[in-house]
Amino acid sequence: MTSAEPVSKVQETTLMICILQVDGMRFAIDANCVCEVLGDTMPRPVPLAPGYIHGILSYRGDILTALSLRKLLGSKAIASKGCVLVLTDQETDERFGIVVDSVAGLMTLSRNAIEPNPGSLDPQSTFLFNGLYRTDSGLVVRLNPHHLKPLQIANAGLFDPTPIATAGWAQ
C-alpha cells in the first residue's frame, strides 16, 4: 500500500463544501464548482433583465452573468455589496456568478452526510436545492450547482422574469 492510497480513499468518502450565507441562512455548494470568490464586487446592472439577474461582471477577460441568490430565494435585495462566487459547470466549462451576502468558509463532510430535500418544499426550492447537511452549528442547505446556471434558471420557468427598474434608465 502506497501513501497515496489512503488519501485517495479519504477523498472518495469526503466532500469539501463552501458555506455561503444569504439573509441569515446557510447554504453549501461543492467547492469543486467554485473557481474564485470575489469580495465586495458590484456587478453592473443589465437593463430589462429578469430580477434574479444581479448584473454582469468582467472576469479574467470574460463577461459573466451574475445571479442574485437573494432574489432566487425570494428575499429582499439589500444595498450593500456582497460576494460573488464564480462557478464553473464542470460538464460544459461554462462560468457564471452568484451573488451572496458572505462566504463563511470551507467544510469537509462525509459524502454520506447528505439528507434528501424535505417533501414540503415549494417548486423553486426543490429546483435550487439538492439536500441538506446537519452540522454541529445547524442545518446547511445544499445548492444544486447545475440548476444555478442562468440559462437553467430561465428555462425552468419557476422564477419571476419581471425586470427590476434600474436606477438611471429612462422609463
Beta strands, then each sheet from edge to edge (+ up, - down):
strand 1: 14-22
strand 2: 25-30
strand 3: 34-41
strand 4: 53-59
strand 5: 62-68
strand 6: 82-88
strand 7: 95-100
strand 8: 102-110
strand 9: 129-135
strand 10: 138-143
sheet 1: 8+ 1- 2+ 10+ 9-
sheet 2: 3+ 6- 7+ 5+ 4-
end
